[in-house]
């Protein structure tokens, strides 16, 4: 006779219901970005614009061989 053993921790995981946080701790405002985050964001934007410029150059201004 075979018995099915059930793990109580696995049952807890299967029955888990996530509860959203109903408290708005920031009052609808975003946190200010740090100087390091602003610098990284500025560099990322520059890299994206440079890549778009390179793609436009290759597509329209480069002569095919």
mmCIF file of the N, C-alpha and C atoms, coordinates in Angstrom:
data_MODEL
# 
_entry.id   MODEL 
# 
loop_
_atom_site.group_PDB 
_atom_site.id 
_atom_site.type_symbol 
_atom_site.label_atom_id 
_atom_site.label_alt_id 
_atom_site.label_comp_id 
_atom_site.label_asym_id 
_atom_site.label_entity_id 
_atom_site.label_seq_id 
_atom_site.pdbx_PDB_ins_code 
_atom_site.Cartn_x 
_atom_site.Cartn_y 
_atom_site.Cartn_z 
_atom_site.occupancy 
_atom_site.B_iso_or_equiv 
_atom_site.pdbx_formal_charge 
_atom_site.auth_seq_id 
_atom_site.auth_comp_id 
_atom_site.auth_asym_id 
_atom_site.auth_atom_id 
_atom_site.pdbx_PDB_model_num 
ATOM 1   N N  . UNK A 1 1  ? 0.837  -1.176 0.000   1.00 0.00 ? 1  UNK A N  1 
ATOM 2   C CA . UNK A 1 1  ? 0.000  0.000  0.000   1.00 0.00 ? 1  UNK A CA 1 
ATOM 3   C C  . UNK A 1 1  ? 0.886  1.246  0.000   1.00 0.00 ? 1  UNK A C  1 
ATOM 4   N N  . UNK A 1 2  ? 0.586  2.145  -0.893  1.00 0.00 ? 2  UNK A N  1 
ATOM 5   C CA . UNK A 1 2  ? 1.409  3.333  -1.049  1.00 0.00 ? 2  UNK A CA 1 
ATOM 6   C C  . UNK A 1 2  ? 0.671  4.531  -0.454  1.00 0.00 ? 2  UNK A C  1 
ATOM 7   N N  . UNK A 1 3  ? 1.430  5.338  0.320   1.00 0.00 ? 3  UNK A N  1 
ATOM 8   C CA . UNK A 1 3  ? 0.847  6.535  0.945   1.00 0.00 ? 3  UNK A CA 1 
ATOM 9   C C  . UNK A 1 3  ? 1.463  7.774  0.299   1.00 0.00 ? 3  UNK A C  1 
ATOM 10  N N  . UNK A 1 4  ? 0.663  8.769  0.175   1.00 0.00 ? 4  UNK A N  1 
ATOM 11  C CA . UNK A 1 4  ? 1.153  10.043 -0.359  1.00 0.00 ? 4  UNK A CA 1 
ATOM 12  C C  . UNK A 1 4  ? 1.439  10.967 0.817   1.00 0.00 ? 4  UNK A C  1 
ATOM 13  N N  . UNK A 1 5  ? 2.715  11.312 0.969   1.00 0.00 ? 5  UNK A N  1 
ATOM 14  C CA . UNK A 1 5  ? 3.115  12.215 2.048   1.00 0.00 ? 5  UNK A CA 1 
ATOM 15  C C  . UNK A 1 5  ? 3.086  13.645 1.516   1.00 0.00 ? 5  UNK A C  1 
ATOM 16  N N  . UNK A 1 6  ? 2.551  14.533 2.300   1.00 0.00 ? 6  UNK A N  1 
ATOM 17  C CA . UNK A 1 6  ? 2.451  15.929 1.891   1.00 0.00 ? 6  UNK A CA 1 
ATOM 18  C C  . UNK A 1 6  ? 3.266  16.798 2.835   1.00 0.00 ? 6  UNK A C  1 
ATOM 19  N N  . UNK A 1 7  ? 4.043  17.657 2.240   1.00 0.00 ? 7  UNK A N  1 
ATOM 20  C CA . UNK A 1 7  ? 4.887  18.572 2.997   1.00 0.00 ? 7  UNK A CA 1 
ATOM 21  C C  . UNK A 1 7  ? 4.060  19.796 3.398   1.00 0.00 ? 7  UNK A C  1 
ATOM 22  N N  . UNK A 1 8  ? 4.001  20.124 4.690   1.00 0.00 ? 8  UNK A N  1 
ATOM 23  C CA . UNK A 1 8  ? 3.199  21.290 5.091   1.00 0.00 ? 8  UNK A CA 1 
ATOM 24  C C  . UNK A 1 8  ? 3.748  22.607 4.522   1.00 0.00 ? 8  UNK A C  1 
ATOM 25  N N  . UNK A 1 9  ? 5.064  22.704 4.337   1.00 0.00 ? 9  UNK A N  1 
ATOM 26  C CA . UNK A 1 9  ? 5.637  23.924 3.765   1.00 0.00 ? 9  UNK A CA 1 
ATOM 27  C C  . UNK A 1 9  ? 5.235  24.073 2.299   1.00 0.00 ? 9  UNK A C  1 
ATOM 28  N N  . UNK A 1 10 ? 5.186  22.957 1.574   1.00 0.00 ? 10 UNK A N  1 
ATOM 29  C CA . UNK A 1 10 ? 4.758  23.003 0.182   1.00 0.00 ? 10 UNK A CA 1 
ATOM 30  C C  . UNK A 1 10 ? 3.283  23.384 0.085   1.00 0.00 ? 10 UNK A C  1 
ATOM 31  N N  . UNK A 1 11 ? 2.489  22.916 1.019   1.00 0.00 ? 11 UNK A N  1 
ATOM 32  C CA . UNK A 1 11 ? 1.078  23.299 1.043   1.00 0.00 ? 11 UNK A CA 1 
ATOM 33  C C  . UNK A 1 11 ? 0.930  24.791 1.304   1.00 0.00 ? 11 UNK A C  1 
ATOM 34  N N  . UNK A 1 12 ? 1.759  25.322 2.203   1.00 0.00 ? 12 UNK A N  1 
ATOM 35  C CA . UNK A 1 12 ? 1.719  26.761 2.468   1.00 0.00 ? 12 UNK A CA 1 
ATOM 36  C C  . UNK A 1 12 ? 2.069  27.562 1.211   1.00 0.00 ? 12 UNK A C  1 
ATOM 37  N N  . UNK A 1 13 ? 3.066  27.083 0.449   1.00 0.00 ? 13 UNK A N  1 
ATOM 38  C CA . UNK A 1 13 ? 3.449  27.779 -0.777  1.00 0.00 ? 13 UNK A CA 1 
ATOM 39  C C  . UNK A 1 13 ? 2.343  27.714 -1.825  1.00 0.00 ? 13 UNK A C  1 
ATOM 40  N N  . UNK A 1 14 ? 1.686  26.578 -1.923  1.00 0.00 ? 14 UNK A N  1 
ATOM 41  C CA . UNK A 1 14 ? 0.610  26.438 -2.908  1.00 0.00 ? 14 UNK A CA 1 
ATOM 42  C C  . UNK A 1 14 ? -0.603 27.285 -2.544  1.00 0.00 ? 14 UNK A C  1 
ATOM 43  N N  . UNK A 1 15 ? -0.854 27.458 -1.255  1.00 0.00 ? 15 UNK A N  1 
ATOM 44  C CA . UNK A 1 15 ? -2.039 28.190 -0.807  1.00 0.00 ? 15 UNK A CA 1 
ATOM 45  C C  . UNK A 1 15 ? -1.761 29.664 -0.523  1.00 0.00 ? 15 UNK A C  1 
ATOM 46  N N  . UNK A 1 16 ? -0.541 30.128 -0.834  1.00 0.00 ? 16 UNK A N  1 
ATOM 47  C CA . UNK A 1 16 ? -0.167 31.506 -0.511  1.00 0.00 ? 16 UNK A CA 1 
ATOM 48  C C  . UNK A 1 16 ? -0.953 32.492 -1.365  1.00 0.00 ? 16 UNK A C  1 
ATOM 49  N N  . UNK A 1 17 ? -1.511 33.487 -0.729  1.00 0.00 ? 17 UNK A N  1 
ATOM 50  C CA . UNK A 1 17 ? -2.221 34.572 -1.409  1.00 0.00 ? 17 UNK A CA 1 
ATOM 51  C C  . UNK A 1 17 ? -1.447 35.870 -1.155  1.00 0.00 ? 17 UNK A C  1 
ATOM 52  N N  . UNK A 1 18 ? -0.981 36.507 -2.225  1.00 0.00 ? 18 UNK A N  1 
ATOM 53  C CA . UNK A 1 18 ? -0.247 37.751 -2.036  1.00 0.00 ? 18 UNK A CA 1 
ATOM 54  C C  . UNK A 1 18 ? -1.223 38.875 -1.690  1.00 0.00 ? 18 UNK A C  1 
ATOM 55  N N  . UNK A 1 19 ? -0.790 39.716 -0.762  1.00 0.00 ? 19 UNK A N  1 
ATOM 56  C CA . UNK A 1 19 ? -1.621 40.827 -0.314  1.00 0.00 ? 19 UNK A CA 1 
ATOM 57  C C  . UNK A 1 19 ? -0.921 42.123 -0.731  1.00 0.00 ? 19 UNK A C  1 
ATOM 58  N N  . UNK A 1 20 ? -1.532 42.940 -1.580  1.00 0.00 ? 20 UNK A N  1 
ATOM 59  C CA . UNK A 1 20 ? -0.881 44.185 -1.990  1.00 0.00 ? 20 UNK A CA 1 
ATOM 60  C C  . UNK A 1 20 ? -0.780 45.163 -0.820  1.00 0.00 ? 20 UNK A C  1 
ATOM 61  N N  . UNK A 1 21 ? 0.259  45.975 -0.862  1.00 0.00 ? 21 UNK A N  1 
ATOM 62  C CA . UNK A 1 21 ? 0.473  46.976 0.174   1.00 0.00 ? 21 UNK A CA 1 
ATOM 63  C C  . UNK A 1 21 ? -0.475 48.141 -0.083  1.00 0.00 ? 21 UNK A C  1 
ATOM 64  N N  . UNK A 1 22 ? -1.409 48.354 0.807   1.00 0.00 ? 22 UNK A N  1 
ATOM 65  C CA . UNK A 1 22 ? -2.414 49.394 0.612   1.00 0.00 ? 22 UNK A CA 1 
ATOM 66  C C  . UNK A 1 22 ? -1.962 50.760 1.139   1.00 0.00 ? 22 UNK A C  1 
ATOM 67  N N  . UNK A 1 23 ? -0.775 50.820 1.735   1.00 0.00 ? 23 UNK A N  1 
ATOM 68  C CA . UNK A 1 23 ? -0.291 52.071 2.314   1.00 0.00 ? 23 UNK A CA 1 
ATOM 69  C C  . UNK A 1 23 ? 0.594  52.780 1.289   1.00 0.00 ? 23 UNK A C  1 
ATOM 70  N N  . UNK A 1 24 ? 0.261  54.007 0.946   1.00 0.00 ? 24 UNK A N  1 
ATOM 71  C CA . UNK A 1 24 ? 1.084  54.810 0.051   1.00 0.00 ? 24 UNK A CA 1 
ATOM 72  C C  . UNK A 1 24 ? 2.048  55.605 0.917   1.00 0.00 ? 24 UNK A C  1 
ATOM 73  N N  . UNK A 1 25 ? 3.256  55.090 1.066   1.00 0.00 ? 25 UNK A N  1 
ATOM 74  C CA . UNK A 1 25 ? 4.211  55.696 1.998   1.00 0.00 ? 25 UNK A CA 1 
ATOM 75  C C  . UNK A 1 25 ? 4.808  57.002 1.482   1.00 0.00 ? 25 UNK A C  1 
ATOM 76  N N  . UNK A 1 26 ? 4.747  57.216 0.154   1.00 0.00 ? 26 UNK A N  1 
ATOM 77  C CA . UNK A 1 26 ? 5.364  58.415 -0.409  1.00 0.00 ? 26 UNK A CA 1 
ATOM 78  C C  . UNK A 1 26 ? 4.353  59.490 -0.760  1.00 0.00 ? 26 UNK A C  1 
ATOM 79  N N  . UNK A 1 27 ? 3.093  59.246 -0.528  1.00 0.00 ? 27 UNK A N  1 
ATOM 80  C CA . UNK A 1 27 ? 2.079  60.247 -0.834  1.00 0.00 ? 27 UNK A CA 1 
ATOM 81  C C  . UNK A 1 27 ? 1.940  60.531 -2.316  1.00 0.00 ? 27 UNK A C  1 
ATOM 82  N N  . UNK A 1 28 ? 2.199  59.543 -3.156  1.00 0.00 ? 28 UNK A N  1 
ATOM 83  C CA . UNK A 1 28 ? 2.072  59.722 -4.595  1.00 0.00 ? 28 UNK A CA 1 
ATOM 84  C C  . UNK A 1 28 ? 3.286  60.346 -5.251  1.00 0.00 ? 28 UNK A C  1 
ATOM 85  N N  . UNK A 1 29 ? 4.320  60.649 -4.493  1.00 0.00 ? 29 UNK A N  1 
ATOM 86  C CA . UNK A 1 29 ? 5.532  61.256 -5.043  1.00 0.00 ? 29 UNK A CA 1 
ATOM 87  C C  . UNK A 1 29 ? 6.607  60.188 -5.223  1.00 0.00 ? 29 UNK A C  1 
ATOM 88  N N  . UNK A 1 30 ? 7.526  60.436 -6.144  1.00 0.00 ? 30 UNK A N  1 
ATOM 89  C CA . UNK A 1 30 ? 8.660  59.543 -6.348  1.00 0.00 ? 30 UNK A CA 1 
ATOM 90  C C  . UNK A 1 30 ? 9.832  60.015 -5.504  1.00 0.00 ? 30 UNK A C  1 
ATOM 91  N N  . UNK A 1 31 ? 10.741 59.087 -5.226  1.00 0.00 ? 31 UNK A N  1 
ATOM 92  C CA . UNK A 1 31 ? 11.956 59.453 -4.513  1.00 0.00 ? 31 UNK A CA 1 
ATOM 93  C C  . UNK A 1 31 ? 12.888 60.219 -5.448  1.00 0.00 ? 31 UNK A C  1 
ATOM 94  N N  . UNK A 1 32 ? 13.669 61.116 -4.894  1.00 0.00 ? 32 UNK A N  1 
ATOM 95  C CA . UNK A 1 32 ? 14.662 61.837 -5.679  1.00 0.00 ? 32 UNK A CA 1 
ATOM 96  C C  . UNK A 1 32 ? 15.796 60.879 -6.044  1.00 0.00 ? 32 UNK A C  1 
ATOM 97  N N  . UNK A 1 33 ? 16.322 61.031 -7.271  1.00 0.00 ? 33 UNK A N  1 
ATOM 98  C CA . UNK A 1 33 ? 17.442 60.200 -7.688  1.00 0.00 ? 33 UNK A CA 1 
ATOM 99  C C  . UNK A 1 33 ? 18.738 60.760 -7.117  1.00 0.00 ? 33 UNK A C  1 
ATOM 100 N N  . UNK A 1 34 ? 19.653 59.864 -6.776  1.00 0.00 ? 34 UNK A N  1 
ATOM 101 C CA . UNK A 1 34 ? 20.947 60.296 -6.261  1.00 0.00 ? 34 UNK A CA 1 
ATOM 102 C C  . UNK A 1 34 ? 21.799 60.832 -7.412  1.00 0.00 ? 34 UNK A C  1 
ATOM 103 N N  . UNK A 1 35 ? 22.912 61.480 -7.072  1.00 0.00 ? 35 UNK A N  1 
ATOM 104 C CA . UNK A 1 35 ? 23.806 62.024 -8.096  1.00 0.00 ? 35 UNK A CA 1 
ATOM 105 C C  . UNK A 1 35 ? 24.369 60.915 -8.975  1.00 0.00 ? 35 UNK A C  1 
ATOM 106 N N  . UNK A 1 36 ? 24.701 59.775 -8.351  1.00 0.00 ? 36 UNK A N  1 
ATOM 107 C CA . UNK A 1 36 ? 25.244 58.653 -9.110  1.00 0.00 ? 36 UNK A CA 1 
ATOM 108 C C  . UNK A 1 36 ? 24.202 58.110 -10.094 1.00 0.00 ? 36 UNK A C  1 
ATOM 109 N N  . UNK A 1 37 ? 22.955 58.029 -9.663  1.00 0.00 ? 37 UNK A N  1 
ATOM 110 C CA . UNK A 1 37 ? 21.888 57.538 -10.544 1.00 0.00 ? 37 UNK A CA 1 
ATOM 111 C C  . UNK A 1 37 ? 21.641 58.516 -11.688 1.00 0.00 ? 37 UNK A C  1 
ATOM 112 N N  . UNK A 1 38 ? 21.680 59.807 -11.403 1.00 0.00 ? 38 UNK A N  1 
ATOM 113 C CA . UNK A 1 38 ? 21.483 60.805 -12.461 1.00 0.00 ? 38 UNK A CA 1 
ATOM 114 C C  . UNK A 1 38 ? 22.622 60.750 -13.478 1.00 0.00 ? 38 UNK A C  1 
ATOM 115 N N  . UNK A 1 39 ? 23.860 60.577 -12.999 1.00 0.00 ? 39 UNK A N  1 
ATOM 116 C CA . UNK A 1 39 ? 25.001 60.470 -13.912 1.00 0.00 ? 39 UNK A CA 1 
ATOM 117 C C  . UNK A 1 39 ? 24.871 59.234 -14.793 1.00 0.00 ? 39 UNK A C  1 
ATOM 118 N N  . UNK A 1 40 ? 24.494 58.117 -14.199 1.00 0.00 ? 40 UNK A N  1 
ATOM 119 C CA . UNK A 1 40 ? 24.336 56.880 -14.969 1.00 0.00 ? 40 UNK A CA 1 
ATOM 120 C C  . UNK A 1 40 ? 23.220 57.022 -15.994 1.00 0.00 ? 40 UNK A C  1 
ATOM 121 N N  . UNK A 1 41 ? 22.130 57.664 -15.616 1.00 0.00 ? 41 UNK A N  1 
ATOM 122 C CA . UNK A 1 41 ? 21.011 57.862 -16.538 1.00 0.00 ? 41 UNK A CA 1 
ATOM 123 C C  . UNK A 1 41 ? 21.407 58.780 -17.692 1.00 0.00 ? 41 UNK A C  1 
ATOM 124 N N  . UNK A 1 42 ? 22.181 59.818 -17.397 1.00 0.00 ? 42 UNK A N  1 
ATOM 125 C CA . UNK A 1 42 ? 22.653 60.733 -18.436 1.00 0.00 ? 42 UNK A CA 1 
ATOM 126 C C  . UNK A 1 42 ? 23.560 60.011 -19.422 1.00 0.00 ? 42 UNK A C  1 
ATOM 127 N N  . UNK A 1 43 ? 24.470 59.190 -18.910 1.00 0.00 ? 43 UNK A N  1 
ATOM 128 C CA . UNK A 1 43 ? 25.376 58.432 -19.783 1.00 0.00 ? 43 UNK A CA 1 
ATOM 129 C C  . UNK A 1 43 ? 24.587 57.447 -20.638 1.00 0.00 ? 43 UNK A C  1 
ATOM 130 N N  . UNK A 1 44 ? 23.603 56.779 -20.038 1.00 0.00 ? 44 UNK A N  1 
ATOM 131 C CA . UNK A 1 44 ? 22.782 55.824 -20.790 1.00 0.00 ? 44 UNK A CA 1 
ATOM 132 C C  . UNK A 1 44 ? 22.025 56.513 -21.916 1.00 0.00 ? 44 UNK A C  1 
ATOM 133 N N  . UNK A 1 45 ? 21.465 57.680 -21.647 1.00 0.00 ? 45 UNK A N  1 
ATOM 134 C CA . UNK A 1 45 ? 20.730 58.418 -22.682 1.00 0.00 ? 45 UNK A CA 1 
ATOM 135 C C  . UNK A 1 45 ? 21.679 58.827 -23.806 1.00 0.00 ? 45 UNK A C  1 
ATOM 136 N N  . UNK A 1 46 ? 22.883 59.270 -23.448 1.00 0.00 ? 46 UNK A N  1 
ATOM 137 C CA . UNK A 1 46 ? 23.867 59.646 -24.467 1.00 0.00 ? 46 UNK A CA 1 
ATOM 138 C C  . UNK A 1 46 ? 24.237 58.446 -25.337 1.00 0.00 ? 46 UNK A C  1 
ATOM 139 N N  . UNK A 1 47 ? 24.436 57.278 -24.725 1.00 0.00 ? 47 UNK A N  1 
ATOM 140 C CA . UNK A 1 47 ? 24.791 56.070 -25.482 1.00 0.00 ? 47 UNK A CA 1 
ATOM 141 C C  . UNK A 1 47 ? 23.669 55.683 -26.441 1.00 0.00 ? 47 UNK A C  1 
ATOM 142 N N  . UNK A 1 48 ? 22.420 55.764 -25.987 1.00 0.00 ? 48 UNK A N  1 
ATOM 143 C CA . UNK A 1 48 ? 21.283 55.426 -26.852 1.00 0.00 ? 48 UNK A CA 1 
ATOM 144 C C  . UNK A 1 48 ? 21.204 56.398 -28.024 1.00 0.00 ? 48 UNK A C  1 
ATOM 145 N N  . UNK A 1 49 ? 21.363 57.692 -27.773 1.00 0.00 ? 49 UNK A N  1 
ATOM 146 C CA . UNK A 1 49 ? 21.317 58.676 -28.857 1.00 0.00 ? 49 UNK A CA 1 
ATOM 147 C C  . UNK A 1 49 ? 22.469 58.476 -29.837 1.00 0.00 ? 49 UNK A C  1 
ATOM 148 N N  . UNK A 1 50 ? 23.653 58.160 -29.327 1.00 0.00 ? 50 UNK A N  1 
ATOM 149 C CA . UNK A 1 50 ? 24.807 57.898 -30.189 1.00 0.00 ? 50 UNK A CA 1 
ATOM 150 C C  . UNK A 1 50 ? 24.562 56.670 -31.062 1.00 0.00 ? 50 UNK A C  1 
ATOM 151 N N  . UNK A 1 51 ? 23.979 55.615 -30.487 1.00 0.00 ? 51 UNK A N  1 
ATOM 152 C CA . UNK A 1 51 ? 23.687 54.399 -31.250 1.00 0.00 ? 51 UNK A CA 1 
ATOM 153 C C  . UNK A 1 51 ? 22.656 54.677 -32.340 1.00 0.00 ? 51 UNK A C  1 
ATOM 154 N N  . UNK A 1 52 ? 21.633 55.460 -32.025 1.00 0.00 ? 52 UNK A N  1 
ATOM 155 C CA . UNK A 1 52 ? 20.627 55.819 -33.032 1.00 0.00 ? 52 UNK A CA 1 
ATOM 156 C C  . UNK A 1 52 ? 21.274 56.634 -34.150 1.00 0.00 ? 52 UNK A C  1 
ATOM 157 N N  . UNK A 1 53 ? 22.150 57.558 -33.789 1.00 0.00 ? 53 UNK A N  1 
ATOM 158 C CA . UNK A 1 53 ? 22.865 58.341 -34.797 1.00 0.00 ? 53 UNK A CA 1 
ATOM 159 C C  . UNK A 1 53 ? 23.744 57.464 -35.683 1.00 0.00 ? 53 UNK A C  1 
ATOM 160 N N  . UNK A 1 54 ? 24.414 56.479 -35.106 1.00 0.00 ? 54 UNK A N  1 
ATOM 161 C CA . UNK A 1 54 ? 25.240 55.568 -35.901 1.00 0.00 ? 54 UNK A CA 1 
ATOM 162 C C  . UNK A 1 54 ? 24.391 54.757 -36.868 1.00 0.00 ? 54 UNK A C  1 
ATOM 163 N N  . UNK A 1 55 ? 23.246 54.296 -36.410 1.00 0.00 ? 55 UNK A N  1 
ATOM 164 C CA . UNK A 1 55 ? 22.354 53.518 -37.281 1.00 0.00 ? 55 UNK A CA 1 
ATOM 165 C C  . UNK A 1 55 ? 21.852 54.379 -38.433 1.00 0.00 ? 55 UNK A C  1 
ATOM 166 N N  . UNK A 1 56 ? 21.471 55.617 -38.150 1.00 0.00 ? 56 UNK A N  1 
ATOM 167 C CA . UNK A 1 56 ? 21.006 56.521 -39.210 1.00 0.00 ? 56 UNK A CA 1 
ATOM 168 C C  . UNK A 1 56 ? 22.129 56.795 -40.202 1.00 0.00 ? 56 UNK A C  1 
ATOM 169 N N  . UNK A 1 57 ? 23.343 56.994 -39.705 1.00 0.00 ? 57 UNK A N  1 
ATOM 170 C CA . UNK A 1 57 ? 24.488 57.233 -40.591 1.00 0.00 ? 57 UNK A CA 1 
ATOM 171 C C  . UNK A 1 57 ? 24.720 56.043 -41.511 1.00 0.00 ? 57 UNK A C  1 
ATOM 172 N N  . UNK A 1 58 ? 24.709 54.844 -40.951 1.00 0.00 ? 58 UNK A N  1 
ATOM 173 C CA . UNK A 1 58 ? 24.966 53.646 -41.755 1.00 0.00 ? 58 UNK A CA 1 
ATOM 174 C C  . UNK A 1 58 ? 23.861 53.431 -42.778 1.00 0.00 ? 58 UNK A C  1 
ATOM 175 N N  . UNK A 1 59 ? 22.619 53.653 -42.398 1.00 0.00 ? 59 UNK A N  1 
ATOM 176 C CA . UNK A 1 59 ? 21.503 53.387 -43.308 1.00 0.00 ? 59 UNK A CA 1 
ATOM 177 C C  . UNK A 1 59 ? 21.412 54.403 -44.441 1.00 0.00 ? 59 UNK A C  1 
ATOM 178 N N  . UNK A 1 60 ? 21.684 55.675 -44.178 1.00 0.00 ? 60 UNK A N  1 
ATOM 179 C CA . UNK A 1 60 ? 21.407 56.714 -45.168 1.00 0.00 ? 60 UNK A CA 1 
ATOM 180 C C  . UNK A 1 60 ? 22.645 57.334 -45.808 1.00 0.00 ? 60 UNK A C  1 
ATOM 181 N N  . UNK A 1 61 ? 23.745 57.428 -45.098 1.00 0.00 ? 61 UNK A N  1 
ATOM 182 C CA . UNK A 1 61 ? 24.872 58.192 -45.611 1.00 0.00 ? 61 UNK A CA 1 
ATOM 183 C C  . UNK A 1 61 ? 26.064 57.346 -46.032 1.00 0.00 ? 61 UNK A C  1 
ATOM 184 N N  . UNK A 1 62 ? 26.081 56.096 -45.683 1.00 0.00 ? 62 UNK A N  1 
ATOM 185 C CA . UNK A 1 62 ? 27.203 55.242 -46.046 1.00 0.00 ? 62 UNK A CA 1 
ATOM 186 C C  . UNK A 1 62 ? 26.975 54.690 -47.447 1.00 0.00 ? 62 UNK A C  1 
ATOM 187 N N  . UNK A 1 63 ? 27.997 54.784 -48.300 1.00 0.00 ? 63 UNK A N  1 
ATOM 188 C CA . UNK A 1 63 ? 27.873 54.273 -49.661 1.00 0.00 ? 63 UNK A CA 1 
ATOM 189 C C  . UNK A 1 63 ? 28.132 52.772 -49.665 1.00 0.00 ? 63 UNK A C  1 
ATOM 190 N N  . UNK A 1 64 ? 27.284 52.016 -50.371 1.00 0.00 ? 64 UNK A N  1 
ATOM 191 C CA . UNK A 1 64 ? 27.527 50.565 -50.437 1.00 0.00 ? 64 UNK A CA 1 
ATOM 192 C C  . UNK A 1 64 ? 28.713 50.259 -51.346 1.00 0.00 ? 64 UNK A C  1 
ATOM 193 N N  . UNK A 1 65 ? 29.430 49.206 -51.064 1.00 0.00 ? 65 UNK A N  1 
ATOM 194 C CA . UNK A 1 65 ? 30.596 48.809 -51.867 1.00 0.00 ? 65 UNK A CA 1 
ATOM 195 C C  . UNK A 1 65 ? 30.204 47.786 -52.892 1.00 0.00 ? 65 UNK A C  1 
# 
